[in-house]
């Protein structure tokens, strides 16, 4: 009886929740229009939903939540959806996933989401192979009343006795820093708040950390000031942090308000670096100082390079520095010099080649490990620290090196490999044997077989004649034309290389193929490929996606009534503008946490750091470029857009929820007949830090949306659903 008494409130809440969902099969009332007009360089823009930009406004939040409930009700009303959610959970839960492995003093540190677990925990494994969970995220969640928790980053100390861990709540990414004792697993310092951007190094004696801290937003300050005046501090884990550079400090290193100063150290290195970047581009202002002086706010830093030198990565061994640069080398080169030498004295350790793009470097005692790409596939090699021929390291998986770490005091490297269909596998390279040894982390369920799928490497011809790489993955023996989910991104030089996801595999299990269009604006083919989709060239990004879609239809792989596109964040630019330029080409659009209103971007918290990538309305060219890429302002009344599923998390620190909300409202008001759904997760952010359950539910909703609008029998909303009549029209091949 006592058990029933305890359960009764839970059951009652569940019943009431069911009634609420049942009542939400009609869309919430349309939000009011309250037009605001602005004039930029002779162009007047009228914004009917500007009021939605007020962060936390109760009226707007209530409408967003109501839209989320409506979308949930629509998808829940589709037969098969509930079963799919369960299948998704079971399938993804059968994999144990490991990421971010690194070895320090013989101790392996890594994050693992174990079989059936909902979050990634932090683990260690000693030299004998004994593994132990160090940070239990589910336990942290219980301490926070069930609110999702996530590890944002971790950084072991040089002696492996401690590890610094950034932990955030609800997908916010607003990490607080804790330090754990590795031997006992107990926290010994923290929380240090405003530590979202992480630990940038330790002192060699493992007694102090270098941490990048945000400045607290002043009362009444605009949201656009949130990421200004970031500081790098040293922290002894006992007393208040000491500012070294950035913020109000007046040290020798110049740090503009919008820039981020990283003080970076490496175990055993005689030199420390200060890497000043803007947050959206990799090129840095680079300074050096003797490592022993790096903790001094008055340290005599010396400038080594400016942003125009094109340096995007640095590593160090003892008194040597290795620099990755694209200056006069669009596919990148590696430079080497000794501490104290000017950049002009650097020698070329690895020359640029037109047929490969160098992605990253990691220095060890036995050489510099370099990973590069030919097309979309990785290769790995090592070069002597003093220069010499490249030693190729054969990779057992045709796919991606997605994590390469070294301890500069030791020989060898730890790396992870995966592909579109091969799960992530962690290896250690032993230079004494020349072998990559599987560290046997994680688990793949016995029934999973990569050979069940076929990967095709294609190219599509863009509008201007450029050949665009196109990766296509389908079930072996699939019948064409088939339902297809085509993904694209295209910003910041971020490349979309082969990467495994159990959820992608689940999409394939529903007889839906997936493809990735490697559009310009990404970094797949080097610096020129990035610049080819930036600023005035930004339209190439979505037109490359259109070209990929047209190519796949022309090949007969899919048809216009089966072709869905998906992207998110800055990829929301790609989704929105492709949909608006060619609405008849697509059966549906999945627009995840989209940057949909670029003209307004610099006025919110994450806007100022993005100005170098997208531009500013304060210049004529910047405004024109932003307007061309703005999905919200390019919606046209009376246009028949395809069905759209837009997603947001209420705690999103990168693309605030008002931006997807504005796009939803504007598309609805355009008069388009097809459904426009806003999916809302009230305990998530940008997706970083979401639990397995949250992400499983999101992908299950995406699959349901595709099967529904792909016209698959048994996947249509039940009668009475207001969204039911608007199934995508048959557009033919």
C-alpha positions as CSV (number, residue, x, y, z in Angstrom):
1,X,0.0,0.0,0.0
2,X,2.8,2.4,0.8
3,X,4.4,1.7,-2.6
4,X,1.1,2.5,-4.3
5,X,0.8,5.7,-2.3
6,X,4.2,6.7,-3.5
7,X,3.5,5.8,-7.1
8,X,0.0,7.5,-7.2
9,X,1.4,11.1,-7.7
10,X,3.7,9.7,-10.5
11,X,0.8,7.9,-12.2
12,X,-1.4,10.9,-11.9
13,X,1.2,13.2,-13.5
14,X,1.7,10.7,-16.3
15,X,-2.1,10.6,-17.0
16,X,-2.3,14.4,-16.9
17,X,0.7,14.7,-19.3
18,X,-1.1,12.3,-21.7
19,X,-4.1,14.6,-21.6
20,X,-2.0,17.6,-22.3
21,X,-0.4,15.9,-25.3
22,X,-3.8,14.8,-26.6
23,X,-5.0,18.4,-26.5
24,X,-1.9,19.6,-28.5
25,X,-2.8,18.1,-31.9
26,X,-3.6,21.6,-33.2
27,X,-0.7,24.1,-33.4
28,X,-0.6,26.8,-30.7
29,X,-2.0,30.2,-31.7
30,X,0.3,32.1,-34.0
31,X,2.6,34.5,-32.2
32,X,1.8,38.2,-32.6
33,X,3.6,40.3,-35.1
34,X,5.2,43.4,-33.7
35,X,7.2,44.9,-36.6
36,X,10.5,46.6,-36.1
37,X,12.3,48.2,-39.1
38,X,16.0,48.9,-39.5
39,X,17.8,50.5,-42.5
40,X,21.3,49.3,-43.4
41,X,23.1,51.1,-46.2
42,X,19.8,52.0,-48.0
43,X,18.1,48.6,-47.4
44,X,15.2,48.5,-45.0
45,X,14.4,45.3,-43.2
46,X,11.1,44.8,-41.3
47,X,11.3,42.2,-38.6
48,X,7.9,41.1,-37.3
49,X,9.3,38.9,-34.5
50,X,12.2,41.0,-33.1
51,X,10.6,40.9,-29.7
52,X,11.4,37.2,-29.5
53,X,15.1,38.0,-29.0
54,X,14.6,39.1,-25.4
55,X,16.3,36.3,-23.6
56,X,14.0,34.5,-21.1
57,X,10.9,36.5,-22.0
58,X,8.0,34.6,-20.4
59,X,5.7,35.1,-23.3
60,X,8.2,33.8,-25.8
61,X,9.4,30.9,-23.7
62,X,5.8,29.8,-23.2
63,X,5.1,29.9,-26.9
64,X,8.3,27.9,-27.6
65,X,7.4,25.3,-25.0
66,X,3.9,25.0,-26.5
67,X,5.3,24.5,-29.9
68,X,7.5,21.8,-28.5
69,X,4.5,20.0,-26.9
70,X,2.7,20.2,-30.2
71,X,5.5,18.7,-32.2
72,X,5.9,15.9,-29.7
73,X,2.2,15.2,-29.9
74,X,2.3,15.1,-33.7
75,X,5.2,12.7,-33.8
76,X,3.8,10.6,-31.0
77,X,0.6,10.2,-32.9
78,X,2.4,8.4,-35.7
79,X,2.2,4.6,-35.5
80,X,5.6,3.1,-35.0
81,X,7.1,6.1,-33.4
82,X,7.0,4.8,-29.8
83,X,8.4,1.4,-30.9
84,X,11.2,3.2,-32.8
85,X,12.3,5.1,-29.8
86,X,12.6,1.8,-27.8
87,X,14.5,0.2,-30.7
88,X,16.8,3.1,-30.9
89,X,17.5,3.0,-27.2
90,X,18.2,-0.7,-27.3
91,X,20.4,-0.6,-30.4
92,X,22.6,2.4,-29.4
93,X,22.7,1.1,-25.8
94,X,24.4,-2.1,-27.0
95,X,27.5,-0.1,-28.0
96,X,30.1,1.0,-25.4
97,X,31.6,4.2,-26.9
98,X,35.0,5.5,-26.0
99,X,36.5,8.9,-26.9
100,X,39.3,11.4,-26.1
101,X,41.8,8.7,-24.9
102,X,45.2,10.0,-23.9
103,X,48.1,8.4,-22.0
104,X,50.2,10.2,-19.4
105,X,53.0,8.5,-17.5
106,X,51.6,5.1,-18.5
107,X,48.1,5.9,-17.3
108,X,45.3,5.9,-19.8
109,X,42.5,8.5,-19.4
110,X,39.4,8.3,-21.5
111,X,35.7,9.0,-21.6
112,X,33.3,6.1,-22.0
113,X,29.6,5.7,-22.3
114,X,29.2,2.1,-21.2
115,X,26.6,-0.3,-22.4
116,X,23.2,0.9,-21.3
117,X,24.6,4.1,-19.8
118,X,23.1,7.5,-20.5
119,X,26.2,9.7,-20.3
120,X,30.0,9.6,-20.7
121,X,32.0,9.0,-17.6
122,X,35.7,9.6,-17.0
123,X,37.8,6.4,-16.7
124,X,41.4,5.6,-16.1
125,X,43.4,2.4,-16.9
126,X,46.8,1.7,-15.3
127,X,49.7,0.1,-17.0
128,X,48.5,-3.4,-15.7
129,X,45.3,-2.9,-17.6
130,X,43.1,-2.3,-14.5
131,X,40.3,0.1,-15.4
132,X,38.4,2.3,-12.9
133,X,35.6,4.9,-13.2
134,X,36.9,8.2,-11.9
135,X,34.0,10.5,-12.5
136,X,30.5,9.0,-12.4
137,X,28.2,11.4,-14.3
138,X,25.0,9.6,-13.4
139,X,25.8,10.0,-9.7
140,X,26.4,13.7,-10.4
141,X,23.0,13.9,-12.1
142,X,21.3,12.4,-9.0
143,X,23.0,15.0,-6.9
144,X,21.5,17.7,-9.2
145,X,17.9,16.5,-9.0
146,X,18.0,14.6,-12.2
147,X,19.2,17.5,-14.4
148,X,21.5,16.2,-17.2
149,X,25.2,16.6,-16.5
150,X,28.1,16.3,-18.9
151,X,31.9,16.3,-18.9
152,X,33.0,19.1,-21.2
153,X,36.7,18.4,-21.1
154,X,39.4,16.9,-18.9
155,X,43.2,17.4,-18.5
156,X,45.5,15.1,-16.6
157,X,48.4,16.5,-14.7
158,X,51.9,15.8,-15.9
159,X,52.5,13.3,-13.1
160,X,49.1,11.7,-13.7
161,X,48.2,12.1,-10.0
162,X,45.4,14.6,-10.7
163,X,42.9,15.4,-13.4
164,X,41.0,18.6,-14.1
165,X,37.5,18.1,-15.3
166,X,34.9,20.6,-16.6
167,X,31.3,19.7,-15.8
168,X,28.2,21.5,-17.0
169,X,24.4,21.1,-16.5
170,X,21.4,20.8,-18.9
171,X,23.4,21.1,-22.1
172,X,24.4,24.6,-21.2
173,X,28.2,24.1,-21.7
174,X,28.7,26.5,-18.8
175,X,31.3,24.3,-17.1
176,X,32.7,24.6,-13.6
177,X,36.1,23.2,-13.1
178,X,36.9,20.4,-10.5
179,X,40.2,18.7,-9.8
180,X,40.1,15.0,-8.9
181,X,42.7,12.9,-7.1
182,X,43.4,10.0,-9.5
183,X,44.3,7.5,-6.7
184,X,41.2,8.0,-4.6
185,X,38.7,9.4,-7.2
186,X,37.7,12.2,-4.8
187,X,37.4,15.9,-5.8
188,X,40.2,17.9,-4.2
189,X,39.6,21.3,-5.6
190,X,36.7,23.3,-7.2
191,X,34.3,24.3,-8.3
192,X,35.9,27.1,-10.2
193,X,33.1,28.8,-12.1
194,X,33.1,30.4,-15.5
195,X,35.5,27.8,-16.8
196,X,33.6,26.8,-19.9
197,X,36.6,27.0,-22.2
198,X,38.8,24.7,-20.3
199,X,42.3,24.0,-18.9
200,X,45.1,25.0,-21.3
201,X,48.0,23.5,-19.4
202,X,49.7,22.5,-16.2
203,X,53.0,23.5,-14.6
204,X,55.5,20.7,-14.8
205,X,55.3,20.1,-11.1
206,X,51.6,19.4,-11.4
207,X,50.8,22.0,-8.7
208,X,49.2,24.7,-10.8
209,X,46.9,24.9,-13.8
210,X,46.4,27.4,-16.6
211,X,42.6,28.0,-17.1
212,X,40.6,30.1,-19.6
213,X,37.9,31.9,-17.6
214,X,35.0,34.0,-18.8
215,X,34.5,37.4,-17.2
216,X,31.2,37.6,-15.3
217,X,28.6,39.6,-17.3
218,X,27.9,42.9,-15.6
219,X,24.4,43.7,-14.5
220,X,22.5,45.4,-17.3
221,X,25.2,44.6,-19.9
222,X,24.0,43.4,-23.3
223,X,24.1,39.6,-24.0
224,X,26.6,40.3,-26.8
225,X,29.2,41.1,-24.1
226,X,29.0,37.6,-22.6
227,X,32.2,36.3,-24.2
228,X,34.3,39.5,-24.1
229,X,37.3,40.0,-21.9
230,X,38.1,36.3,-21.4
231,X,41.1,35.8,-19.1
232,X,43.8,33.2,-18.8
233,X,44.6,32.5,-15.1
234,X,46.9,30.3,-13.1
235,X,45.3,28.4,-10.2
236,X,47.0,26.6,-7.4
237,X,43.8,24.8,-6.5
238,X,43.8,26.5,-3.1
239,X,43.6,30.2,-3.5
240,X,41.9,32.6,-5.9
241,X,43.1,32.4,-9.5
242,X,45.7,35.0,-10.6
243,X,45.1,36.7,-14.0
244,X,48.0,36.3,-16.4
245,X,46.5,37.9,-19.5
246,X,43.2,39.1,-20.9
247,X,40.4,40.8,-19.1
248,X,41.6,43.9,-17.2
249,X,45.3,42.7,-17.1
250,X,47.9,45.0,-18.6
251,X,50.6,42.3,-19.3
252,X,52.8,42.3,-22.3
253,X,50.5,40.1,-24.5
254,X,47.9,42.1,-26.3
255,X,44.5,40.6,-26.0
256,X,41.6,42.5,-27.6
257,X,38.3,42.2,-25.8
258,X,36.8,39.7,-28.3
259,X,39.8,37.4,-28.4
260,X,40.7,34.3,-26.3
261,X,44.2,33.9,-24.7
262,X,45.4,30.3,-24.3
263,X,48.5,29.8,-22.2
264,X,49.6,26.4,-23.4
265,X,52.3,24.2,-21.8
266,X,53.5,20.7,-22.6
267,X,55.2,18.3,-20.1
268,X,59.0,18.7,-20.2
269,X,59.0,21.6,-22.7
270,X,61.2,24.5,-21.9
271,X,58.9,27.0,-23.5
272,X,55.3,28.0,-23.0
273,X,53.1,29.6,-25.7
274,X,50.3,32.1,-25.6
275,X,47.9,31.5,-28.4
276,X,45.5,34.4,-29.0
277,X,42.6,33.5,-31.2
278,X,39.1,34.9,-32.0
279,X,37.2,31.7,-31.2
280,X,35.8,30.9,-34.7
281,X,39.1,30.8,-36.7
282,X,42.2,28.8,-36.1
283,X,44.8,31.3,-37.1
284,X,46.6,32.8,-34.0
285,X,48.7,35.5,-32.6
286,X,51.6,33.5,-31.1
287,X,53.8,34.4,-28.2
288,X,56.5,32.5,-26.3
289,X,58.2,32.6,-22.9
290,X,60.4,30.4,-20.8
291,X,58.1,27.8,-19.2
292,X,59.3,28.6,-15.7
293,X,58.1,32.2,-16.2
294,X,54.7,31.5,-17.5
295,X,53.0,31.7,-14.1
296,X,54.2,35.3,-13.7
297,X,51.7,38.1,-14.7
298,X,54.7,40.2,-15.7
299,X,56.4,37.4,-17.7
300,X,58.5,38.7,-20.6
301,X,56.6,37.2,-23.5
302,X,58.0,37.5,-27.0
303,X,55.8,37.6,-30.1
304,X,56.6,34.8,-32.5
305,X,53.9,35.1,-35.1
306,X,50.8,37.2,-36.1
307,X,47.6,35.9,-37.6
308,X,48.6,36.6,-41.1
309,X,51.3,34.0,-40.7
310,X,48.6,31.4,-41.0
311,X,49.6,29.2,-38.0
312,X,46.8,27.0,-36.8
313,X,48.5,24.5,-34.4
314,X,51.6,24.3,-32.2
315,X,53.3,21.5,-30.4
316,X,56.5,21.4,-28.3
317,X,59.2,18.9,-27.3
318,X,61.9,20.2,-24.9
319,X,63.3,23.3,-26.6
320,X,61.7,22.7,-30.0
321,X,58.5,24.1,-31.5
322,X,56.5,22.7,-34.4
323,X,54.0,24.9,-36.2
324,X,51.2,24.0,-38.7
325,X,50.7,26.8,-41.2
326,X,48.8,27.5,-44.4
327,X,50.7,30.6,-45.4
328,X,51.7,30.1,-49.0
329,X,50.6,26.5,-48.5
330,X,46.8,26.1,-48.8
331,X,47.0,22.4,-48.0
332,X,49.3,23.2,-45.0
333,X,53.0,22.6,-44.1
334,X,54.8,21.9,-40.9
335,X,57.5,24.3,-39.7
336,X,60.2,23.6,-37.0
337,X,62.4,26.0,-34.9
338,X,64.1,26.2,-31.6
339,X,62.9,28.3,-28.7
340,X,64.2,31.8,-28.9
341,X,64.5,31.8,-32.7
342,X,62.3,34.1,-34.8
343,X,59.8,32.7,-37.2
344,X,62.1,33.7,-40.1
345,X,64.5,31.0,-38.9
346,X,62.0,28.2,-39.1
347,X,62.7,25.3,-41.4
348,X,60.1,23.3,-43.3
349,X,59.8,19.9,-41.6
350,X,56.9,18.7,-43.8
351,X,56.3,20.4,-47.1
352,X,52.8,21.0,-48.5
353,X,51.5,18.8,-51.3
354,X,48.6,19.5,-53.6
355,X,47.2,16.0,-53.2
356,X,46.8,16.0,-49.4
357,X,45.7,18.3,-46.6
358,X,47.7,18.2,-43.3
359,X,45.2,18.2,-40.4
360,X,47.2,18.0,-37.2
361,X,50.5,17.3,-35.4
362,X,51.4,15.7,-32.1
363,X,55.0,15.7,-30.8
364,X,56.5,12.7,-29.0
365,X,60.1,11.9,-27.9
366,X,60.6,9.7,-30.9
367,X,59.3,12.1,-33.6
368,X,56.5,14.3,-34.8
369,X,53.3,12.4,-35.7
370,X,51.3,14.0,-38.5
371,X,47.9,13.1,-39.8
372,X,46.6,14.2,-43.1
373,X,43.8,13.6,-45.7
374,X,43.7,12.4,-49.2
375,X,40.2,13.2,-50.3
376,X,38.1,12.4,-47.2
377,X,40.3,9.6,-45.8
378,X,43.1,9.9,-43.3
379,X,46.7,8.9,-43.5
380,X,49.3,8.9,-40.7
381,X,53.0,9.3,-40.8
382,X,56.0,10.2,-38.5
383,X,59.0,12.4,-39.2
384,X,62.2,12.7,-37.1
385,X,62.3,15.8,-34.9
386,X,65.4,17.0,-36.7
387,X,63.9,16.4,-40.1
388,X,64.1,13.6,-42.5
389,X,61.9,11.3,-44.6
390,X,58.3,10.6,-43.7
391,X,57.6,7.2,-42.2
392,X,54.1,6.0,-43.2
393,X,52.1,4.2,-40.6
394,X,49.5,1.8,-42.2
395,X,46.0,2.3,-40.8
396,X,43.8,-0.8,-40.3
397,X,40.6,1.2,-41.1
398,X,39.9,3.2,-44.2
399,X,38.4,6.2,-42.5
400,X,39.4,8.9,-40.1
401,X,42.0,9.6,-37.5
402,X,39.7,11.4,-35.1
403,X,42.0,11.7,-32.1
404,X,45.8,11.7,-31.9
405,X,47.6,12.4,-28.6
406,X,51.2,12.1,-27.4
407,X,53.2,12.6,-24.2
408,X,56.3,14.6,-25.4
409,X,58.3,12.8,-22.8
410,X,57.5,9.3,-24.2
411,X,57.7,7.5,-27.5
412,X,54.6,6.6,-29.5
413,X,51.1,7.9,-29.7
414,X,47.5,7.0,-28.9
415,X,44.8,7.5,-31.6
416,X,41.3,6.6,-32.5
417,X,40.1,5.4,-35.9
418,X,36.6,5.0,-37.4
419,X,34.7,5.2,-40.6
420,X,31.1,5.8,-41.8
421,X,30.3,2.1,-40.9
422,X,33.2,1.0,-38.5
423,X,32.8,1.9,-34.8
424,X,35.5,4.0,-33.1
425,X,38.5,1.9,-32.1
426,X,41.4,3.2,-29.9
427,X,45.0,2.2,-30.8
428,X,48.4,2.7,-29.4
429,X,51.3,3.0,-31.8
430,X,54.5,1.4,-30.6
431,X,57.5,2.7,-32.6
432,X,59.7,-0.2,-31.4
433,X,57.5,-2.7,-33.2
434,X,55.9,-0.4,-35.8
435,X,52.5,-1.8,-34.8
436,X,49.1,-0.2,-34.0
437,X,47.8,-2.2,-31.0
438,X,44.1,-2.2,-30.4
439,X,43.6,-1.1,-26.7
440,X,40.3,-2.9,-26.6
441,X,38.3,-0.1,-25.2
442,X,34.5,0.1,-25.8
443,X,32.3,-2.7,-27.2
444,X,30.5,-3.4,-30.4
445,X,27.5,-5.8,-30.2
446,X,28.0,-9.2,-31.8
447,X,25.2,-8.6,-34.3
448,X,26.7,-5.5,-35.9
449,X,28.4,-6.1,-39.2
450,X,30.0,-3.2,-41.2
451,X,29.9,-5.4,-44.3
452,X,26.1,-5.0,-44.4
453,X,26.7,-1.5,-45.8
454,X,28.2,-0.1,-48.9
455,X,30.2,3.2,-49.1
456,X,30.5,5.1,-52.4
457,X,32.9,8.0,-53.0
458,X,31.2,10.3,-55.5
459,X,31.5,13.8,-56.8
460,X,28.9,16.3,-57.9
461,X,29.4,19.2,-60.3
462,X,28.6,22.6,-58.7
463,X,26.9,25.4,-60.5
464,X,30.3,27.0,-61.2
465,X,31.8,23.7,-62.4
466,X,33.6,22.8,-59.2
467,X,33.8,19.1,-58.3
468,X,32.3,18.6,-54.8
469,X,33.1,15.4,-52.9
470,X,30.0,13.4,-52.0
471,X,30.0,10.4,-49.6
472,X,27.1,7.9,-50.0
473,X,26.2,5.1,-47.6
474,X,23.5,2.5,-48.1
475,X,22.5,-1.0,-47.2
476,X,24.1,-3.7,-49.4
477,X,21.6,-4.7,-52.0
478,X,19.4,-1.6,-51.5
479,X,16.8,-0.8,-54.2
480,X,17.0,2.6,-55.8
481,X,15.6,5.2,-55.8
482,X,15.5,5.2,-52.0
483,X,14.8,7.4,-49.1
484,X,17.9,9.5,-48.5
485,X,19.1,11.8,-45.8
486,X,21.7,14.2,-47.2
487,X,23.8,16.1,-44.7
488,X,25.9,19.3,-45.1
489,X,27.6,21.9,-42.9
490,X,30.0,24.3,-44.5
491,X,31.5,26.8,-42.0
492,X,34.6,27.6,-40.0
493,X,36.7,25.3,-42.2
494,X,35.3,22.3,-40.2
495,X,35.5,19.2,-42.4
496,X,32.8,16.4,-42.4
497,X,35.0,13.3,-42.6
498,X,34.0,9.7,-42.1
499,X,32.8,9.1,-38.6
500,X,30.7,6.3,-37.1
501,X,27.5,6.8,-35.2
502,X,25.2,4.0,-34.0
503,X,22.3,6.3,-34.8
504,X,23.5,6.6,-38.5
505,X,23.4,2.8,-38.5
506,X,19.9,2.9,-37.1
507,X,18.8,5.2,-39.9
508,X,20.2,2.6,-42.4
509,X,18.2,-0.1,-40.6
510,X,15.1,1.8,-41.5
511,X,16.0,1.5,-45.2
512,X,17.0,5.2,-45.4
513,X,20.4,5.8,-47.0
514,X,22.5,8.7,-45.9
515,X,25.0,10.9,-47.7
516,X,27.4,13.8,-46.8
517,X,28.0,16.6,-49.3
518,X,31.4,18.1,-48.5
519,X,30.4,21.7,-49.4
520,X,32.7,24.7,-49.6
521,X,33.2,26.6,-46.4
522,X,34.4,23.4,-44.8
523,X,38.1,22.3,-44.7
524,X,38.0,19.0,-46.6
525,X,40.3,20.2,-49.4
526,X,42.3,22.8,-47.5
527,X,42.3,26.6,-47.0
528,X,41.1,27.5,-50.4
529,X,38.1,25.2,-50.0
530,X,37.2,27.0,-46.8
531,X,37.5,30.5,-48.4
532,X,35.4,29.3,-51.3
533,X,32.4,29.2,-49.0
534,X,33.0,32.3,-46.9
535,X,31.9,35.9,-47.0
536,X,30.8,36.9,-50.6
537,X,31.4,33.3,-51.6
538,X,29.0,31.9,-49.0
539,X,26.3,31.0,-51.6
540,X,28.6,28.3,-52.8
541,X,27.9,26.4,-49.6
542,X,24.2,25.9,-50.2
543,X,24.5,25.7,-53.9
544,X,27.1,22.8,-53.5
545,X,24.4,21.1,-51.4
546,X,21.8,21.7,-54.2
547,X,24.3,20.3,-56.7
548,X,24.8,17.1,-54.6
549,X,21.0,16.7,-54.3
550,X,20.5,17.1,-58.1
551,X,23.4,14.7,-58.8
552,X,21.9,12.0,-56.6
553,X,18.5,12.4,-58.2
554,X,20.1,12.3,-61.7
555,X,22.0,9.1,-60.9
556,X,18.7,7.5,-59.7
557,X,20.0,6.9,-56.2
558,X,17.0,8.9,-54.9
559,X,14.1,11.0,-56.2
560,X,12.8,14.4,-55.2
561,X,9.9,12.9,-53.2
562,X,12.5,10.9,-51.2
563,X,15.3,13.4,-50.8
564,X,15.7,15.0,-47.3
565,X,18.4,17.4,-46.2
566,X,19.8,17.8,-42.7
567,X,22.2,20.2,-41.1
568,X,22.6,22.2,-37.9
569,X,24.0,25.2,-36.2
570,X,26.0,27.1,-38.9
571,X,24.8,24.3,-41.2
572,X,21.4,25.9,-40.6
573,X,22.5,28.6,-43.1
574,X,23.0,25.8,-45.6
575,X,19.7,24.2,-44.9
576,X,17.6,27.3,-44.9
577,X,19.0,28.9,-48.0
578,X,19.1,25.6,-50.1
579,X,15.4,25.1,-49.2
580,X,14.6,28.7,-50.1
581,X,16.4,28.6,-53.5
582,X,15.2,25.2,-54.5
583,X,12.1,24.3,-52.5
584,X,10.8,21.8,-55.1
585,X,14.0,19.7,-54.9
586,X,13.5,18.4,-51.4
587,X,10.9,16.2,-49.7
588,X,11.8,17.6,-46.3
589,X,14.3,19.6,-44.3
590,X,15.7,18.9,-40.8
591,X,17.1,22.1,-39.5
592,X,18.8,21.5,-36.2
593,X,19.5,24.4,-33.8
594,X,19.9,26.6,-36.9
595,X,21.8,29.9,-37.3
596,X,18.8,31.2,-39.2
597,X,18.9,34.9,-38.6
598,X,22.5,36.0,-39.4
599,X,21.7,39.7,-39.8
600,X,20.9,39.7,-36.0
601,X,23.7,37.3,-34.9
602,X,26.1,39.9,-33.5
603,X,23.5,41.2,-31.1
604,X,23.3,38.0,-29.0
605,X,25.8,36.3,-26.6
606,X,27.7,34.2,-29.2
607,X,27.5,36.8,-31.9
608,X,30.6,38.9,-31.5
609,X,33.0,35.9,-31.7
610,X,31.3,34.9,-35.0
611,X,32.0,38.2,-36.7
612,X,35.3,37.0,-38.3
613,X,33.5,34.0,-39.8
614,X,30.3,35.6,-41.1
615,X,30.8,39.4,-41.0
616,X,29.1,42.4,-39.4
617,X,26.2,44.6,-40.3
618,X,28.4,47.6,-39.5
619,X,30.1,47.4,-43.0
620,X,28.3,47.5,-46.3
621,X,29.8,44.3,-47.6
622,X,29.3,42.5,-44.3
623,X,25.6,43.4,-44.2
624,X,25.1,42.3,-47.8
625,X,26.8,39.0,-47.2
626,X,24.8,38.4,-44.0
627,X,21.5,39.2,-45.7
628,X,22.2,36.8,-48.5
629,X,22.8,34.0,-46.0
630,X,19.9,34.9,-43.7
631,X,17.2,32.2,-43.8
632,X,14.7,34.3,-41.8
633,X,14.8,37.4,-44.0
634,X,14.7,35.3,-47.2
635,X,11.5,33.5,-46.5
636,X,9.0,34.5,-49.3
637,X,5.3,34.7,-48.8
638,X,3.2,32.4,-51.0
639,X,6.0,29.9,-51.6
640,X,5.3,26.2,-51.2
641,X,8.2,25.1,-49.0
642,X,8.8,21.4,-48.2
643,X,8.0,20.1,-44.7
644,X,10.4,21.4,-42.1
645,X,11.5,20.0,-38.7
646,X,13.4,22.7,-36.7
647,X,15.0,21.8,-33.4
648,X,16.2,23.8,-30.4
649,X,17.3,23.4,-26.8
650,X,16.2,26.0,-24.3
651,X,19.7,26.1,-22.8
652,X,21.6,26.6,-26.1
653,X,24.6,28.9,-25.5
654,X,25.6,28.9,-29.2
655,X,22.4,29.5,-31.1
656,X,19.8,30.9,-28.7
657,X,16.3,29.3,-29.0
658,X,14.7,32.6,-30.2
659,X,16.5,32.1,-33.5
660,X,14.9,28.8,-34.5
661,X,11.7,30.1,-33.0
662,X,11.7,33.2,-35.3
663,X,12.3,31.0,-38.3
664,X,9.4,28.8,-37.3
665,X,7.1,31.7,-36.9
666,X,8.1,33.3,-40.2
667,X,7.7,30.1,-42.2
668,X,4.3,29.5,-40.7
669,X,3.3,33.0,-41.6
670,X,4.5,32.6,-45.2
671,X,1.4,30.5,-46.0
672,X,3.3,27.4,-46.9
673,X,1.0,24.3,-46.8
674,X,3.5,21.8,-45.5
675,X,4.1,21.3,-41.8
676,X,6.6,23.5,-40.0
677,X,7.4,21.8,-36.7
678,X,9.6,23.2,-33.8
679,X,11.1,20.4,-31.7
680,X,12.1,21.6,-28.2
681,X,14.2,20.0,-25.6
682,X,13.7,21.9,-22.4
683,X,16.8,20.4,-20.7
684,X,19.3,20.6,-23.5
685,X,21.4,23.1,-25.3
686,X,23.2,22.9,-28.6
687,X,23.4,19.1,-28.4
688,X,26.8,19.1,-26.7
689,X,26.3,17.5,-23.3
690,X,23.0,15.9,-24.2
691,X,22.4,12.5,-22.7
692,X,22.1,9.3,-24.8
693,X,18.4,9.3,-24.1
694,X,18.0,12.8,-25.3
695,X,19.9,12.2,-28.5
696,X,18.2,8.9,-29.2
697,X,14.8,10.6,-28.9
698,X,16.0,13.4,-31.3
699,X,17.1,11.0,-34.0
700,X,14.0,8.8,-33.6
701,X,12.0,11.9,-34.2
702,X,14.0,12.7,-37.3
703,X,13.5,9.2,-38.7
704,X,9.8,9.4,-38.0
705,X,9.6,12.7,-39.8
706,X,11.4,11.2,-42.9
707,X,9.2,8.1,-43.0
708,X,6.1,10.2,-42.6
709,X,7.0,12.7,-45.4
710,X,8.6,10.0,-47.5
711,X,5.1,8.5,-47.7
712,X,6.0,5.2,-46.1
713,X,2.8,3.2,-45.3
714,X,2.1,2.9,-41.6
715,X,4.0,6.0,-40.7
716,X,1.3,8.6,-41.3
717,X,-0.3,10.6,-38.4
718,X,-3.5,9.3,-37.0
719,X,-6.8,10.9,-38.2
720,X,-7.6,14.2,-36.4
721,X,-4.0,15.4,-36.4
722,X,-3.9,18.9,-37.8
723,X,-0.6,18.1,-39.4
724,X,-1.8,15.0,-41.1
725,X,-3.0,16.3,-44.5
726,X,0.3,18.0,-45.4
727,X,2.2,15.0,-46.7
728,X,4.9,15.9,-49.3
729,X,3.6,15.9,-52.8
730,X,5.0,13.4,-55.4
731,X,7.5,15.5,-57.3
732,X,8.7,12.8,-59.6
733,X,12.2,12.0,-60.5
